[in-house]
């Protein structure tokens, strides 16, 4: 083969072209590793705070509200049914019964 050192034939790469494609290895010492981990921890903490703020909301309802009264009634019916059955038969979970009672409410619709 004649020509420069970068000349390639089929299936072969010259040493010079292979070396130019390699990336320099980045050495991680304790200082850069600690910095990277600290940045990652702060970023993740900020993302978790944002997610919590977007998903968690608390609503306080007065005890005279129809939603609260329906949930309480479902809870008392569960308690009574549990006493009558004395644990011999399984019952649905009480929070599901309360949620079902709230969904079955006939709430007024806005026009």
Residue pairs with C-beta under 8 A, 6 or more apart in sequence:
1 7
1 9
5 14
5 15
5 16
6 14
6 16
6 17
7 14
8 14
8 17
28 36
61 67
61 68
62 68
63 69
66 105
66 107
67 102
67 105
70 98
70 101
70 102
70 104
70 105
71 98
71 99
71 101
71 102
73 101
74 94
74 97
74 98
74 100
74 101
75 94
75 97
75 98
77 97
78 91
78 92
78 94
78 97
81 91
82 91
85 91
